[in-house]
Amino acid sequence: MSEFRLDFHDTATAFADKSDSQLKEKYRIFRMLNSPFMNAIGTRAAKFALSLGLPIHGLIKASIYEQFCGGETIEECEGVINKLAASHIGTVLDYAVEGKATEDDFDRTKDEIIRTIQRAKDDPKLPFSVFKVTGIAPLGTLERLSEKRKLDAKSQAKCERIHNRVYEICEYAYSIGQPIFIDAEDSWIQDAIDRLALEMMEKFNRERPIIYTTLQMYRTDRLQYLRNARRQAKADGFILAVKLVRGAYMEKERERAAEKGYPSPIHATKAETDAYYDAALDYCLKHIDNISFVAATHSEASTHYLASKMHGQQIAPDHPHVYFSQLYGMSDNLSYVLAKNGYNVSKYVPYGPVAEAVPYLMRRAEENSSAAGHVTHELHLIEKELKRRKSSRG
Ligand SMILES: Cc1cc2nc3c(=O)[nH]c(=O)nc-3n(C[C@H](O)[C@H](O)[C@H](O)COP(=O)(O)OP(=O)(O)OC[C@H]3O[C@@H](n4cnc5c(N)ncnc54)[C@H](O)[C@@H]3O)c2cc1C
């Protein structure tokens, strides 16, 4: 058999739908992200200026926001949805509003999440929806639930409201057959999220995968969790559906563990996280008949690993139980090359009011500055494509 290879450096494919000026703007933003000083000053200054009501909304919207977000409303995302669909990439509308605290806020967010599911109804351009439990639930209650502490009457009432919101979202997704991800969050609230996700999978994944839980493979206990969940799914007769990520909150996890004096739940090294991530991919592939899964990663190595394993095991690139996923504005070289080769690919497209999306943008900026290798790689790919275009024009 010939050696399997996907060319993730095929920049003509990766940037086919970007004009020269769009590419140059992307280059400018990534250059800024590559400078830790500019990055730290820029994002904090933006947050501060917005909190003061300074008129920088337009500036942010036309720059970093446009690179990583689809628009301020679902309607404003239509352009991005169509652009991605033209390259056979699905959109996952991600309502990027965080840090809300009142019951009314949580209800409003729940209603907006339901609108994202409604928008996706019968539209293959939007293969998945998504939500974060912290968008619809108070942190304190999730923490108490995770610690299995006894709840007083007030917390009990909050807990019922959380359950009702999660149930309403999942039941609606099920009623229209729209698959939906439940994002993973901090380990000290994740037990509560896991229990909700398992309950929803048990209820709504009887015929096909609708509810997807998320596993952060930077956690040392997640491979065993995956095995246990599969056994439970098999015994109880539902399809296990998982989104596999490495995990976004490593620094916070380590800091809290050190502060409170418990062992960090995160692997000691990146190599261990990588090995666990790929082991989870192997495990899901091995049980592909009972597990539906999404490799949500910007790692070229893991993406190529999964694609080549599928090739080796003669699993069709568009097998309905295997999806790849990236974030909008990042790793287009993976998304577009995978899609061109017939794999199932989607991108998270965050949206929401500019001021509300700043925490999300800050995370992207911080993530990009801490994973400097990624940004340097993105810059290198853009340079390569600009040069290629120049020389092809003679
Ligand atoms: C579509 C999509 C959905 C996502 N959903 C979620 C979600 O629900 N919850 C969530 O937490 N994150 C989520 N993420 C973010 C994800 O967890 C990662 O933070 C991000 O994708 C970077 O990891 P990577 O696999 O892309 O690539 P890489 O750049 O190869 O890996 C970076 C990651 O490796 C791990 N790592 C880095 N250094 C070390 C170290 N020294 N020791 C141990 N581990 C280390 C960290 O997890 C770090 O984020 C999502 C990402 C995508 C693309």
The ligand as a MOL file (V3000), in Angstrom:
LIG
                    3D

  0  0  0     0  0            999 V3000
M  V30 BEGIN CTAB
M  V30 COUNTS 53 58 0 0 0
M  V30 BEGIN ATOM
M  V30 1 C -13.4500 22.6680 17.9450 0
M  V30 2 C -12.8060 22.8340 19.2990 0
M  V30 3 C -13.5760 22.6940 20.4570 0
M  V30 4 C -12.9800 22.8510 21.7160 0
M  V30 5 N -13.7450 22.6620 22.8520 0
M  V30 6 C -13.1490 22.6980 24.0730 0
M  V30 7 C -13.8540 22.3760 25.2620 0
M  V30 8 O -15.0480 22.0420 25.2380 0
M  V30 9 N -13.1930 22.4250 26.4530 0
M  V30 10 C -11.8400 22.7480 26.5300 0
M  V30 11 O -11.2560 22.7360 27.6270 0
M  V30 12 N -11.1550 23.0710 25.4150 0
M  V30 13 C -11.7620 23.0500 24.2010 0
M  V30 14 N -11.0310 23.3460 23.0720 0
M  V30 15 C -9.6310 23.8570 23.2040 0
M  V30 16 C -8.6500 22.7130 23.3430 0
M  V30 17 O -8.8520 22.0580 24.5750 0
M  V30 18 C -7.1770 23.1810 23.2960 0
M  V30 19 O -6.9490 24.1290 24.2920 0
M  V30 20 C -6.7300 23.7710 22.0000 0
M  V30 21 O -7.3900 23.2110 20.9140 0
M  V30 22 C -5.2050 23.5460 21.8480 0
M  V30 23 O -4.8920 22.1580 21.7980 0
M  V30 24 P -4.6670 21.3840 20.4180 0
M  V30 25 O -5.0540 19.9490 20.5430 0
M  V30 26 O -5.3950 22.1300 19.3810 0
M  V30 27 O -3.1370 21.5240 20.0400 0
M  V30 28 P -1.7130 21.5830 20.7140 0
M  V30 29 O -1.2240 22.9550 20.4510 0
M  V30 30 O -0.9210 20.4490 20.1620 0
M  V30 31 O -1.8600 21.3730 22.2400 0
M  V30 32 C -1.8860 22.4200 23.1750 0
M  V30 33 C -2.5340 21.8130 24.3960 0
M  V30 34 O -1.7010 20.7900 24.9440 0
M  V30 35 C -1.8190 20.7670 26.3620 0
M  V30 36 N -0.5120 21.0980 26.9430 0
M  V30 37 C 0.3300 22.1140 26.5510 0
M  V30 38 N 1.4340 22.1440 27.3210 0
M  V30 39 C 1.3130 21.1550 28.2200 0
M  V30 40 C 2.1200 20.7140 29.3170 0
M  V30 41 N 3.2810 21.3080 29.5980 0
M  V30 42 N 1.6820 19.6720 30.0560 0
M  V30 43 C 0.5070 19.0490 29.7750 0
M  V30 44 N -0.3020 19.4240 28.7490 0
M  V30 45 C 0.0800 20.4570 27.9950 0
M  V30 46 C -2.8640 21.8290 26.7040 0
M  V30 47 O -4.1120 21.1850 26.7590 0
M  V30 48 C -2.7720 22.7930 25.5350 0
M  V30 49 O -3.9820 23.5140 25.3420 0
M  V30 50 C -11.6010 23.1760 21.8130 0
M  V30 51 C -10.8340 23.2720 20.6500 0
M  V30 52 C -11.4050 23.0910 19.4160 0
M  V30 53 C -10.5450 23.1850 18.1960 0
M  V30 END ATOM
M  V30 BEGIN BOND
M  V30 1 1 1 2
M  V30 2 1 2 3
M  V30 3 2 2 52
M  V30 4 2 3 4
M  V30 5 1 4 5
M  V30 6 1 4 50
M  V30 7 2 5 6
M  V30 8 1 6 7
M  V30 9 1 6 13
M  V30 10 2 7 8
M  V30 11 1 7 9
M  V30 12 1 9 10
M  V30 13 2 10 11
M  V30 14 1 10 12
M  V30 15 2 12 13
M  V30 16 1 13 14
M  V30 17 1 14 15
M  V30 18 1 14 50
M  V30 19 1 15 16
M  V30 20 1 16 17
M  V30 21 1 16 18
M  V30 22 1 18 19
M  V30 23 1 18 20
M  V30 24 1 20 21
M  V30 25 1 20 22
M  V30 26 1 22 23
M  V30 27 1 23 24
M  V30 28 2 24 25
M  V30 29 1 24 26
M  V30 30 1 24 27
M  V30 31 1 27 28
M  V30 32 2 28 29
M  V30 33 1 28 30
M  V30 34 1 28 31
M  V30 35 1 31 32
M  V30 36 1 32 33
M  V30 37 1 33 34
M  V30 38 1 33 48
M  V30 39 1 34 35
M  V30 40 1 35 36
M  V30 41 1 35 46
M  V30 42 1 36 37
M  V30 43 1 36 45
M  V30 44 2 37 38
M  V30 45 1 38 39
M  V30 46 1 39 40
M  V30 47 2 39 45
M  V30 48 1 40 41
M  V30 49 2 40 42
M  V30 50 1 42 43
M  V30 51 2 43 44
M  V30 52 1 44 45
M  V30 53 1 46 47
M  V30 54 1 46 48
M  V30 55 1 48 49
M  V30 56 2 50 51
M  V30 57 1 51 52
M  V30 58 1 52 53
M  V30 END BOND
M  V30 END CTAB
M  END
